[in-house]
Amino acid sequence: MWLDSEVLPEMRHMPSTSSASTSMPSTSSSSSHWSSSKKGGRSSVENKLGEFFMHQIEHDASPAYGRGYRAAMSAVNKYGLRRTLDQIRYTGTFLE
């Protein structure tokens, strides 16, 4: 959803990464690497951090984050965002 839209468009232009992409990026990169986000674009560090957060949320085993996220994504993919939000507002639960 929001995080997908923030991370995925940038990832299309990046080479594919292995399952090791969840490791934290190296801190040995240049300072211009870090400051590129101030010019409107995202640095590779920001992209890697976004990938890391997406992976953590998607694979978290906790009821609130992992299962809750997967239930929400399933409902949004099946019924759309507006209908899912209306259902949550009226009943406090996801559509089955």
Beta strands, then each sheet from edge to edge (+ up, - down):
end
